[in-house]
Amino acid sequence: MAGITLFLDEDVRPLLAEILRQRGYDATHVLEANRAGKSDREQLAYAVSQGQAMLIHNIRDYLLLDRQYRDQGKEHCGIIVSDQVPPVRSAALSWRQVQDFVKSVAVLLGVERAGRLQPRPISRSAQAGYG
């Protein structure tokens, strides 16, 4: 599928990269790229070098990095922020949460057909993957 390619941060479940690929999206997890333990700055620089948008849960660190990129006149390919799917006792509930998360990302990627994410203010809905 043409368009946005994703680089999933270390705190995102590796299973999500596999599920997104099964749905036709180009998604790579940090672990698959042998980049575990690298700083957020290094991960974002790598994603930029690969032409990938970051899919993350830790908004605070990436907000700072985004601001630094903009202040320096640098561009990245986008940062998608989502609440983390919490671990739960029921496997069925956990799977449903994963499916909802993947659907949210797919909706966002479907809206952003130009191949690059458009900058927009961070909101609670954006953090949940819906905005």
N, CA, C and O atoms as a MOPAC input file, in Angstrom:
PM7 MOZYME 1SCF
protein

 N      0.84600 1    -1.18100 1     0.00000 1
 C      0.00000 1     0.00000 1     0.00000 1
 C      0.88600 1     1.23600 1     0.00000 1
 O      1.76600 1     1.37400 1     0.84900 1
 N      0.65800 1     2.11400 1    -0.93100 1
 C      1.44200 1     3.33800 1    -1.00300 1
 C      1.01100 1     4.30100 1     0.09000 1
 O     -0.07200 1     4.16600 1     0.65900 1
 N      1.85200 1     5.25700 1     0.37400 1
 C      1.49300 1     6.27300 1     1.35100 1
 C      2.42000 1     6.24600 1     2.54400 1
 O      3.62000 1     6.00400 1     2.41000 1
 N      1.86300 1     6.49300 1     3.70100 1
 C      2.63800 1     6.61900 1     4.92100 1
 C      3.19200 1     5.27400 1     5.35500 1
 O      2.48000 1     4.27000 1     5.37200 1
 N      4.46700 1     5.26500 1     5.70400 1
 C      5.07600 1     4.08000 1     6.29900 1
 C      5.33100 1     4.39700 1     7.76300 1
 O      5.61900 1     5.54000 1     8.11900 1
 N      5.22600 1     3.38600 1     8.60400 1
 C      5.29300 1     3.58300 1    10.04100 1
 C      6.51100 1     2.92700 1    10.66600 1
 O      6.93900 1     1.84900 1    10.25400 1
 N      7.05900 1     3.59900 1    11.67000 1
 C      8.11200 1     3.06100 1    12.51500 1
 C      7.56100 1     3.07700 1    13.93300 1
 O      7.36800 1     4.14600 1    14.51400 1
 N      7.30600 1     1.89800 1    14.49400 1
 C      6.69000 1     1.78200 1    15.80800 1
 C      7.74500 1     1.83100 1    16.89500 1
 O      8.72100 1     1.08200 1    16.86500 1
 N      7.54400 1     2.71300 1    17.84800 1
 C      8.48300 1     2.92100 1    18.94000 1
 C      8.53700 1     1.69100 1    19.85200 1
 O      7.69200 1     0.79800 1    19.77700 1
 N      9.53300 1     1.67700 1    20.69200 1
 C      9.79700 1     0.53600 1    21.56300 1
 C      8.65300 1     0.24900 1    22.53500 1
 O      8.45300 1    -0.90200 1    22.92300 1
 N      7.90700 1     1.26900 1    22.93100 1
 C      6.82300 1     1.05400 1    23.88400 1
 C      5.51200 1     0.61700 1    23.22700 1
 O      4.51900 1     0.40100 1    23.92100 1
 N      5.49800 1     0.48700 1    21.90500 1
 C      4.33800 1    -0.02000 1    21.16900 1
 C      4.51000 1    -1.53200 1    21.01800 1
 O      5.60700 1    -2.01300 1    20.73400 1
 N      3.44200 1    -2.26200 1    21.20700 1
 C      3.51900 1    -3.72100 1    21.10800 1
 C      3.99400 1    -4.14700 1    19.71200 1
 O      3.45200 1    -3.68000 1    18.70900 1
 N      4.99700 1    -5.02400 1    19.64000 1
 C      5.48800 1    -5.50300 1    18.33500 1
 C      4.40000 1    -6.16500 1    17.49100 1
 O      4.44300 1    -6.10700 1    16.26200 1
 N      3.43100 1    -6.79100 1    18.14600 1
 C      2.32500 1    -7.43000 1    17.43500 1
 C      1.58200 1    -6.44700 1    16.53800 1
 O      1.05600 1    -6.83500 1    15.49500 1
 N      1.53600 1    -5.18000 1    16.93400 1
 C      0.80800 1    -4.19400 1    16.14400 1
 C      1.44500 1    -3.97700 1    14.77500 1
 O      0.73500 1    -3.73500 1    13.80000 1
 N      2.76400 1    -4.05900 1    14.68700 1
 C      3.42900 1    -3.93400 1    13.38400 1
 C      3.00400 1    -5.08600 1    12.47000 1
 O      2.72800 1    -4.88600 1    11.28700 1
 N      2.95600 1    -6.26200 1    13.02300 1
 C      2.55600 1    -7.43700 1    12.23800 1
 C      1.10600 1    -7.31000 1    11.76700 1
 O      0.80100 1    -7.59300 1    10.60800 1
 N      0.22300 1    -6.88900 1    12.65500 1
 C     -1.18700 1    -6.74100 1    12.29300 1
 C     -1.35700 1    -5.66400 1    11.22400 1
 O     -2.12100 1    -5.84900 1    10.27700 1
 N     -0.65400 1    -4.54300 1    11.36800 1
 C     -0.73900 1    -3.48400 1    10.35800 1
 C     -0.23500 1    -3.98000 1     9.00300 1
 O     -0.81500 1    -3.65000 1     7.96900 1
 N      0.83700 1    -4.76600 1     9.00300 1
 C      1.33900 1    -5.31500 1     7.72700 1
 C      0.32400 1    -6.25700 1     7.09600 1
 O      0.15100 1    -6.26200 1     5.87700 1
 N     -0.34600 1    -7.05300 1     7.92200 1
 C     -1.38000 1    -7.95600 1     7.41000 1
 C     -2.51900 1    -7.18500 1     6.76000 1
 O     -3.20200 1    -7.70400 1     5.87600 1
 N     -2.72200 1    -5.95000 1     7.19500 1
 C     -3.76200 1    -5.09400 1     6.61900 1
 C     -3.23900 1    -4.27600 1     5.44000 1
 O     -3.96300 1    -3.44800 1     4.88800 1
 N     -1.98900 1    -4.50600 1     5.05700 1
 C     -1.44900 1    -3.84900 1     3.87100 1
 C     -0.63100 1    -2.60300 1     4.12100 1
 O     -0.24200 1    -1.92500 1     3.17000 1
 N     -0.35800 1    -2.27900 1     5.38300 1
 C      0.43000 1    -1.09400 1     5.69600 1
 C      1.90000 1    -1.46300 1     5.84600 1
 O      2.24000 1    -2.57600 1     6.24500 1
 N      2.75000 1    -0.52300 1     5.52500 1
 C      4.19500 1    -0.69400 1     5.68900 1
 C      4.53400 1    -0.26000 1     7.11100 1
 O      4.55700 1     0.93400 1     7.41200 1
 N      4.79500 1    -1.22700 1     7.98100 1
 C      5.05300 1    -0.93200 1     9.39000 1
 C      6.23400 1    -1.77300 1     9.87700 1
 O      6.31500 1    -2.97400 1     9.61800 1
 N      7.14100 1    -1.10900 1    10.58700 1
 C      8.31500 1    -1.77300 1    11.15500 1
 C      8.41000 1    -1.39600 1    12.62000 1
 O      8.26000 1    -0.22900 1    12.98100 1
 N      8.65900 1    -2.38500 1    13.46000 1
 C      8.85100 1    -2.13000 1    14.88100 1
 C     10.32700 1    -1.91500 1    15.15600 1
 O     11.17800 1    -2.46900 1    14.46000 1
 N     10.63600 1    -1.11100 1    16.17000 1
 C     12.01300 1    -0.84700 1    16.59600 1
 C     12.80800 1    -2.15000 1    16.73400 1
 O     13.96200 1    -2.22300 1    16.31100 1
 N     12.19500 1    -3.16800 1    17.32200 1
 C     12.89600 1    -4.44600 1    17.52500 1
 C     13.25600 1    -5.10700 1    16.19700 1
 O     14.31400 1    -5.72500 1    16.08200 1
 N     12.39100 1    -4.98400 1    15.20100 1
 C     12.65100 1    -5.58000 1    13.89000 1
 C     13.79900 1    -4.87500 1    13.17900 1
 O     14.47600 1    -5.46800 1    12.33900 1
 N     14.01000 1    -3.61900 1    13.51700 1
 C     15.09400 1    -2.84100 1    12.90600 1
 C     16.37500 1    -2.91300 1    13.74700 1
 O     17.34300 1    -2.20600 1    13.46900 1
 N     16.37700 1    -3.76400 1    14.76500 1
 C     17.53800 1    -3.90800 1    15.66100 1
 C     17.95800 1    -2.57200 1    16.26800 1
 O     19.14300 1    -2.24300 1    16.31600 1
 N     16.95100 1    -1.79600 1    16.73900 1
 C     17.23200 1    -0.48000 1    17.29700 1
 C     16.76600 1    -0.35600 1    18.74600 1
 O     16.55700 1     0.75200 1    19.24000 1
 N     16.60600 1    -1.47800 1    19.41900 1
 C     16.17700 1    -1.45300 1    20.82200 1
 C     17.19300 1    -0.69600 1    21.66600 1
 O     18.40100 1    -0.82500 1    21.47000 1
 N     16.68700 1     0.09700 1    22.60800 1
 C     17.55100 1     0.80900 1    23.54100 1
 C     18.07900 1     2.14200 1    23.04700 1
 O     18.77100 1     2.83900 1    23.78900 1
 N     17.77200 1     2.51400 1    21.81500 1
 C     18.21300 1     3.81700 1    21.28800 1
 C     17.34900 1     4.92100 1    21.88800 1
 O     16.21200 1     4.67500 1    22.29000 1
 N     17.88000 1     6.11700 1    21.94500 1
 C     17.12800 1     7.24800 1    22.49100 1
 C     15.99000 1     7.62900 1    21.53900 1
 O     15.99400 1     7.26300 1    20.36400 1
 N     15.02300 1     8.36900 1    22.07100 1
 C     13.92300 1     8.85500 1    21.23000 1
 C     14.45100 1     9.72000 1    20.09300 1
 O     13.95300 1     9.64600 1    18.97000 1
 N     15.44800 1    10.53300 1    20.37800 1
 C     16.06100 1    11.37600 1    19.35100 1
 C     16.65100 1    10.51400 1    18.22300 1
 O     16.47700 1    10.81400 1    17.04200 1
 N     17.34500 1     9.44800 1    18.60800 1
 C     17.92900 1     8.54900 1    17.60900 1
 C     16.84400 1     7.81200 1    16.82100 1
 O     16.98300 1     7.60100 1    15.61700 1
 N     15.76300 1     7.42300 1    17.50500 1
 C     14.67800 1     6.71400 1    16.81100 1
 C     14.00400 1     7.62300 1    15.78800 1
 O     13.71600 1     7.20300 1    14.66700 1
 N     13.75500 1     8.86900 1    16.18100 1
 C     13.12000 1     9.79600 1    15.25200 1
 C     14.04300 1    10.08900 1    14.06600 1
 O     13.58100 1    10.14800 1    12.92600 1
 N     15.32500 1    10.27000 1    14.32100 1
 C     16.28400 1    10.51300 1    13.23000 1
 C     16.31400 1     9.32000 1    12.26900 1
 O     16.38600 1     9.49300 1    11.05200 1
 N     16.25800 1     8.12300 1    12.82600 1
 C     16.23600 1     6.92300 1    11.98000 1
 C     14.95900 1     6.89000 1    11.13600 1
 O     15.00700 1     6.62200 1     9.93500 1
 N     13.81100 1     7.16600 1    11.77800 1
 C     12.54400 1     7.17300 1    11.04400 1
 C     12.59400 1     8.18900 1     9.90000 1
 O     12.12500 1     7.91000 1     8.79600 1
 N     13.15900 1     9.35600 1    10.16700 1
 C     13.29200 1    10.37700 1     9.12900 1
 C     14.15300 1     9.84100 1     7.98400 1
 O     13.81700 1    10.02000 1     6.81400 1
 N     15.25700 1     9.18600 1     8.32400 1
 C     16.16700 1     8.66100 1     7.28600 1
 C     15.49700 1     7.57900 1     6.43900 1
 O     15.88800 1     7.35300 1     5.29400 1
 N     14.48800 1     6.91300 1     7.00200 1
 C     13.78000 1     5.84900 1     6.29100 1
 C     12.47900 1     6.34600 1     5.64900 1
 O     11.79300 1     5.59300 1     4.95800 1
 N     12.14600 1     7.62200 1     5.88400 1
 C     10.90300 1     8.16800 1     5.34900 1
 C      9.66700 1     7.63900 1     6.05700 1
 O      8.61000 1     7.48900 1     5.44500 1
 N      9.80100 1     7.35900 1     7.34400 1
 C      8.70700 1     6.76900 1     8.11800 1
 C      8.16700 1     7.73200 1     9.17300 1
 O      8.91000 1     8.53300 1     9.74100 1
 N      6.86600 1     7.63900 1     9.42300 1
 C      6.23500 1     8.34500 1    10.53100 1
 C      6.39000 1     7.48300 1    11.77500 1
 O      6.36100 1     6.25500 1    11.69300 1
 N      6.55400 1     8.12400 1    12.92000 1
 C      6.67100 1     7.41000 1    14.18800 1
 C      5.27800 1     7.14500 1    14.75900 1
 O      4.41100 1     8.01800 1    14.71800 1
 N      5.06800 1     5.95200 1    15.28500 1
 C      3.86800 1     5.61800 1    16.04800 1
 C      4.33200 1     5.39200 1    17.47900 1
 O      5.10700 1     4.47500 1    17.75100 1
 N      3.85500 1     6.23400 1    18.39200 1
 C      4.40600 1     6.27500 1    19.75500 1
 C      3.30300 1     6.31200 1    20.80500 1
 O      2.13200 1     6.54200 1    20.50300 1
 N      3.71900 1     6.07800 1    22.05500 1
 C      2.83600 1     6.26800 1    23.20600 1
 C      3.34800 1     7.38000 1    24.12000 1
 O      2.54900 1     8.01700 1    24.80700 1
 N      4.64400 1     7.62500 1    24.14600 1
 C      5.22200 1     8.59400 1    25.09800 1
 C      5.24400 1     9.99700 1    24.49900 1
 O      6.23900 1    10.43500 1    23.92100 1
 N      4.13800 1    10.67300 1    24.65400 1
 C      3.93700 1    11.98100 1    24.02400 1
 C      4.92200 1    13.04000 1    24.50800 1
 O      5.40000 1    13.84100 1    23.70500 1
 N      5.23200 1    13.06100 1    25.78700 1
 C      6.05200 1    14.14600 1    26.35200 1
 C      7.39700 1    14.26800 1    25.62400 1
 O      7.77800 1    15.36100 1    25.20500 1
 N      8.10100 1    13.16600 1    25.47600 1
 C      9.42500 1    13.21000 1    24.85100 1
 C      9.34100 1    13.62000 1    23.38100 1
 O     10.17300 1    14.39000 1    22.90000 1
 N      8.34200 1    13.11000 1    22.67500 1
 C      8.25200 1    13.40800 1    21.25500 1
 C      7.70500 1    14.80600 1    20.98100 1
 O      7.99500 1    15.38400 1    19.93300 1
 N      6.92400 1    15.35500 1    21.89700 1
 C      6.50900 1    16.75500 1    21.73700 1
 C      7.73600 1    17.66300 1    21.75600 1
 O      7.84400 1    18.59400 1    20.95700 1
 N      8.64700 1    17.38600 1    22.66300 1
 C      9.88500 1    18.16500 1    22.75200 1
 C     10.70100 1    17.99600 1    21.46800 1
 O     11.20000 1    18.97800 1    20.91800 1
 N     10.83800 1    16.76400 1    20.99100 1
 C     11.59900 1    16.52400 1    19.76200 1
 C     10.94900 1    17.21000 1    18.55900 1
 O     11.64100 1    17.78800 1    17.72100 1
 N      9.61900 1    17.14600 1    18.47800 1
 C      8.91000 1    17.80900 1    17.38700 1
 C      9.17900 1    19.31100 1    17.41500 1
 O      9.45000 1    19.92200 1    16.38200 1
 N      9.10100 1    19.89400 1    18.59800 1
 C      9.35800 1    21.33800 1    18.75000 1
 C     10.78900 1    21.67100 1    18.32600 1
 O     11.02000 1    22.66700 1    17.64000 1
 N     11.74400 1    20.84000 1    18.73200 1
 C     13.13900 1    21.07600 1    18.35200 1
 C     13.31700 1    20.99000 1    16.83900 1
 O     14.02100 1    21.80900 1    16.24900 1
 N     12.68800 1    20.01400 1    16.21700 1
 C     12.77200 1    19.89300 1    14.75700 1
 C     12.23700 1    21.15600 1    14.10000 1
 O     12.87600 1    21.71300 1    13.20700 1
 N     11.07800 1    21.60600 1    14.53200 1
 C     10.46100 1    22.79900 1    13.93100 1
 C     11.31600 1    24.04300 1    14.15800 1
 O     11.50500 1    24.84600 1    13.24500 1
 N     11.83400 1    24.19900 1    15.38300 1
 C     12.68000 1    25.35300 1    15.69200 1
 C     13.93500 1    25.38800 1    14.82600 1
 O     14.44400 1    26.46100 1    14.49900 1
 N     14.42800 1    24.21100 1    14.45800 1
 C     15.64200 1    24.11400 1    13.63700 1
 C     15.32600 1    24.10000 1    12.14000 1
 O     16.22900 1    23.99000 1    11.31100 1
 N     14.04000 1    24.21200 1    11.79900 1
 C     13.64500 1    24.19300 1    10.39000 1
 C     13.74800 1    22.82100 1     9.75600 1
 O     13.78700 1    22.70300 1     8.53100 1
 N     13.79400 1    21.77900 1    10.57900 1
 C     13.88100 1    20.40700 1    10.07900 1
 C     12.48600 1    19.80300 1     9.99900 1
 O     11.56900 1    20.22700 1    10.70400 1
 N     12.34200 1    18.82000 1     9.14200 1
 C     11.06900 1    18.12900 1     8.99400 1
 C     11.21700 1    16.66400 1     9.35600 1
 O     12.28900 1    16.07600 1     9.21400 1
 N     10.12000 1    16.08600 1     9.82800 1
 C     10.04300 1    14.63800 1     9.99200 1
 C      8.81200 1    14.17700 1     9.21600 1
 O      8.09700 1    14.99800 1     8.64100 1
 N      8.56900 1    12.89800 1     9.19900 1
 C      7.47400 1    12.35200 1     8.38700 1
 C      6.16900 1    12.21600 1     9.15200 1
 O      5.18300 1    11.70800 1     8.61700 1
 N      6.15600 1    12.66000 1    10.38600 1
 C      4.94100 1    12.61500 1    11.19600 1
 C      5.15800 1    11.83100 1    12.47500 1
 O      6.01000 1    10.94700 1    12.55100 1
 N      4.36600 1    12.17800 1    13.47800 1
 C      4.38600 1    11.48100 1    14.76100 1
 C      2.93600 1    11.20500 1    15.13500 1
 O      2.15800 1    12.13300 1    15.35800 1
 N      2.58200 1     9.94500 1    15.20100 1
 C      1.23700 1     9.52600 1    15.58900 1
 C      1.30300 1     9.13100 1    17.06000 1
 O      2.07200 1     8.25000 1    17.44500 1
 N      0.49800 1     9.78500 1    17.86400 1
 C      0.49800 1     9.55900 1    19.31500 1
 C     -0.77900 1     8.83200 1    19.70100 1
 O     -1.87100 1     9.20100 1    19.26900 1
 N     -0.63400 1     7.80300 1    20.51400 1
 C     -1.79700 1     7.05300 1    20.96400 1
 C     -1.63800 1     6.65900 1    22.41800 1
 O     -0.52600 1     6.44200 1    22.89900 1
 N     -2.76700 1     6.56800 1    23.11400 1
 C     -2.74200 1     5.96300 1    24.43700 1
 C     -2.29800 1     4.51600 1    24.28500 1
 O     -2.56500 1     3.87300 1    23.27000 1
 N     -1.62800 1     4.02200 1    25.29200 1
 C     -1.17200 1     2.64100 1    25.26200 1
 C     -2.33500 1     1.72100 1    25.58600 1
 O     -3.14700 1     2.01800 1    26.46200 1
 N     -2.41300 1     0.60000 1    24.87500 1
 C     -3.42300 1    -0.40300 1    25.17900 1
 C     -2.99400 1    -1.07100 1    26.47700 1
 O     -1.96300 1    -1.74200 1    26.51400 1
 N     -3.78200 1    -0.89300 1    27.55800 1
 C     -3.34000 1    -1.42200 1    28.84400 1
 C     -3.45400 1    -2.93700 1    28.90100 1
 O     -4.33600 1    -3.52500 1    28.27400 1
 N     -2.55400 1    -3.57100 1    29.65800 1
 C     -2.69900 1    -5.01400 1    29.83800 1
 C     -3.94900 1    -5.28200 1    30.67700 1
 O     -4.22000 1    -4.57300 1    31.64600 1
 N     -4.69300 1    -6.29200 1    30.30000 1
 C     -5.90600 1    -6.65000 1    31.03900 1
 C     -5.91100 1    -8.14100 1    31.32300 1
 O     -5.11100 1    -8.89400 1    30.76600 1
 N     -6.80800 1    -8.55700 1    32.18400 1
 C     -6.86000 1    -9.97500 1    32.56800 1
 C     -7.49300 1   -10.83900 1    31.49600 1
 O     -7.11900 1   -12.00200 1    31.34600 1
 N     -8.43700 1   -10.30300 1    30.75200 1
 C     -9.14900 1   -11.08100 1    29.74500 1
 C     -8.44900 1   -10.97500 1    28.38800 1
 O     -8.27700 1    -9.88000 1    27.85300 1
 N     -8.05000 1   -12.12000 1    27.84100 1
 C     -7.38500 1   -12.12800 1    26.52900 1
 C     -8.33000 1   -11.59600 1    25.45100 1
 O     -7.90100 1   -10.90100 1    24.52900 1
 N     -9.62400 1   -11.92700 1    25.57200 1
 C    -10.58900 1   -11.46100 1    24.57200 1
 C    -10.69600 1    -9.93900 1    24.60500 1
 O    -10.73900 1    -9.30100 1    23.55300 1
 N    -10.74000 1    -9.35600 1    25.79000 1
 C    -10.80400 1    -7.90400 1    25.90300 1
 C     -9.53100 1    -7.27000 1    25.37100 1
 O     -9.58600 1    -6.26600 1    24.66000 1
 N     -8.38800 1    -7.84500 1    25.70800 1
 C     -7.11500 1    -7.31600 1    25.22100 1
 C     -7.07400 1    -7.35400 1    23.69300 1
 O     -6.64400 1    -6.38000 1    23.07600 1
 N     -7.50600 1    -8.44100 1    23.07300 1
 C     -7.51100 1    -8.55100 1    21.61500 1
 C     -8.44500 1    -7.51100 1    21.01600 1
 O     -8.12800 1    -6.91800 1    19.98400 1
 N     -9.58100 1    -7.28400 1    21.64300 1
 C    -10.52900 1    -6.27600 1    21.16000 1
 C     -9.89500 1    -4.88500 1    21.22400 1
 O    -10.08300 1    -4.07700 1    20.31400 1
 N     -9.15000 1    -4.60400 1    22.28700 1
 C     -8.46800 1    -3.31400 1    22.40600 1
 C     -7.41200 1    -3.15900 1    21.31500 1
 O     -7.26700 1    -2.07800 1    20.74600 1
 N     -6.67900 1    -4.22000 1    21.02000 1
 C     -5.67400 1    -4.18400 1    19.95500 1
 C     -6.35900 1    -3.92300 1    18.61900 1
 O     -5.88900 1    -3.10500 1    17.82800 1
 N     -7.46800 1    -4.61300 1    18.36700 1
 C     -8.19400 1    -4.40400 1    17.11800 1
 C     -8.69300 1    -2.95700 1    17.00400 1
 O     -8.59200 1    -2.34700 1    15.93900 1
 N     -9.22400 1    -2.41800 1    18.09100 1
 C     -9.68500 1    -1.02400 1    18.07800 1
 C     -8.53000 1    -0.07000 1    17.79400 1
 O     -8.68700 1     0.89400 1    17.04500 1
 N     -7.38000 1    -0.33600 1    18.38600 1
 C     -6.19600 1     0.49100 1    18.16700 1
 C     -5.80000 1     0.45600 1    16.69000 1
 O     -5.54900 1     1.49800 1    16.08400 1
 N     -5.74600 1    -0.74700 1    16.11600 1
 C     -5.35300 1    -0.89900 1    14.70800 1
 C     -6.36600 1    -0.19100 1    13.80700 1
 O     -5.97800 1     0.46500 1    12.84000 1
 N     -7.64700 1    -0.31700 1    14.11100 1
 C     -8.66500 1     0.37200 1    13.30800 1
 C     -8.46900 1     1.88300 1    13.37200 1
 O     -8.60800 1     2.57300 1    12.36300 1
 N     -8.14800 1     2.39300 1    14.55000 1
 C     -7.93300 1     3.83100 1    14.70500 1
 C     -6.76100 1     4.30600 1    13.86400 1
 O     -6.84300 1     5.34100 1    13.20300 1
 N     -5.66800 1     3.55000 1    13.88800 1
 C     -4.49600 1     3.90300 1    13.08200 1
 C     -4.84400 1     3.81100 1    11.60100 1
 O     -4.44700 1     4.67400 1    10.81900 1
 N     -5.58200 1     2.77400 1    11.20900 1
 C     -5.96900 1     2.61800 1     9.80800 1
 C     -6.84800 1     3.77000 1     9.34400 1
 O     -6.70100 1     4.24700 1     8.21900 1
 N     -7.76200 1     4.22000 1    10.20100 1
 C     -8.61100 1     5.36500 1     9.85600 1
 C     -7.74600 1     6.60000 1     9.64800 1
 O     -7.92000 1     7.32900 1     8.67100 1
 N     -6.82200 1     6.83200 1    10.56000 1
 C     -5.93800 1     7.98200 1    10.43300 1
 C     -5.13000 1     7.90100 1     9.14600 1
 O     -5.00800 1     8.89500 1     8.43100 1
 N     -4.58000 1     6.73700 1     8.84300 1
 C     -3.77400 1     6.58800 1     7.63400 1
 C     -4.63300 1     6.72300 1     6.38200 1
 O     -4.16200 1     7.22300 1     5.36000 1
 N     -5.87200 1     6.28700 1     6.44900 1
 C     -6.77600 1     6.44300 1     5.31600 1
 C     -7.10600 1     7.89400 1     5.03800 1
 O     -7.29700 1     8.28000 1     3.88500 1
 N     -7.17400 1     8.70000 1     6.08400 1
 C     -7.46200 1    10.13200 1     5.94800 1
 C     -6.26000 1    10.86200 1     5.38000 1
 O     -6.41600 1    11.81500 1     4.61600 1
 N     -5.07700 1    10.43200 1     5.74000 1
 C     -3.84300 1    11.09600 1     5.32400 1
 C     -3.29300 1    10.44600 1     4.05300 1
 O     -2.19600 1     9.88600 1     4.07400 1
 N     -4.02200 1    10.51100 1     2.97600 1
 C     -3.64600 1     9.82900 1     1.74000 1
 C     -2.49100 1    10.49600 1     0.98800 1
 O     -1.94500 1     9.90000 1     0.06000 1
 N     -2.11800 1    11.68400 1     1.36000 1
 C     -1.06600 1    12.39600 1     0.63400 1
 C      0.30300 1    11.78100 1     0.86200 1
 O      1.25400 1    12.15000 1     0.17400 1
 N      0.43500 1    10.86200 1     1.79900 1
 C      1.71700 1    10.22800 1     2.03500 1
 C      2.50500 1    10.86100 1     3.15800 1
 O      3.52100 1    10.31200 1     3.58600 1
 N      2.06000 1    11.99800 1     3.64100 1
 C      2.72200 1    12.68000 1     4.76300 1
 C      1.64400 1    13.14500 1     5.72100 1
 O      0.58000 1    13.60700 1     5.30900 1
 N      1.92700 1    13.02100 1     6.96700 1
 C      0.98500 1    13.51200 1     7.96800 1
 C      1.04000 1    15.02600 1     8.00400 1
 O      2.11700 1    15.62000 1     7.95000 1
 N     -0.09900 1    15.63500 1     8.09500 1
 C     -0.16500 1    17.08700 1     8.18400 1
 C     -0.06400 1    17.49300 1     9.65000 1
 O     -0.72100 1    16.89200 1    10.50000 1
 N      0.75300 1    18.50800 1     9.96400 1
 C      0.84400 1    18.95500 1    11.35300 1
 C     -0.51600 1    19.41400 1    11.86700 1
 O     -1.26500 1    20.08800 1    11.16000 1
 N     -0.81800 1    19.04900 1    13.08100 1
 C     -2.04600 1    19.50700 1    13.71000 1
 C     -1.85000 1    19.51700 1    15.20900 1
 O     -1.02200 1    18.76900 1    15.72900 1
 N     -2.58600 1    20.34100 1    15.90500 1
 C     -2.42200 1    20.41500 1    17.35600 1
 C     -2.71000 1    19.06700 1    18.00700 1
 O     -3.56700 1    18.31200 1    17.54800 1
 N     -1.98700 1    18.78100 1    19.07200 1
 C     -2.21700 1    17.56600 1    19.82800 1
 C     -3.44800 1    17.76500 1    20.68000 1
 O     -3.56100 1    18.75600 1    21.40100 1
 N     -4.37200 1    16.82200 1    20.59800 1
 C     -5.57200 1    16.86900 1    21.42600 1
 C     -5.75600 1    15.50400 1    22.05700 1
 O     -5.04800 1    14.55600 1    21.71800 1
 N     -6.68400 1    15.40500 1    22.95400 1
 C     -6.95100 1    14.11700 1    23.59400 1
 C     -7.35300 1    13.08500 1    22.56200 1
 O     -6.93100 1    11.93200 1    22.66500 1
 N     -8.16200 1    13.45600 1    21.56000 1
 C     -8.57200 1    12.50900 1    20.53400 1
 C     -7.36900 1    12.09800 1    19.69100 1
 O     -7.28900 1    10.94700 1    19.26300 1
 N     -6.43600 1    13.01000 1    19.44500 1
 C     -5.24100 1    12.64900 1    18.68600 1
 C     -4.40000 1    11.66000 1    19.47900 1
 O     -3.82400 1    10.73000 1    18.91500 1
 N     -4.33500 1    11.86600 1    20.78400 1
 C     -3.57900 1    10.95200 1    21.61700 1
 C     -4.19300 1     9.56200 1    21.60100 1
 O     -3.48100 1     8.56700 1    21.74400 1
 N     -5.49900 1     9.48300 1    21.42900 1
 C     -6.18300 1     8.20100 1    21.39000 1
 C     -6.10100 1     7.56100 1    20.01000 1
 O     -6.57700 1     6.44300 1    19.81600 1
 N     -5.49800 1     8.26500 1    19.04500 1
 C     -5.34400 1     7.70600 1    17.71800 1
 C     -6.50500 1     8.01500 1    16.79700 1
 O     -6.57300 1     7.46700 1    15.69700 1
 N     -7.42100 1     8.87800 1    17.21100 1
 C     -8.58500 1     9.17500 1    16.39600 1
 C     -8.51100 1    10.49700 1    15.66700 1
 O     -9.37300 1    10.79600 1    14.84100 1
 N     -7.48900 1    11.30100 1    15.95800 1
 C     -7.49800 1    12.64900 1    15.40500 1
 C     -6.41200 1    12.93600 1    14.52100 1
 O     -6.32000 1    14.04500 1    13.99500 1

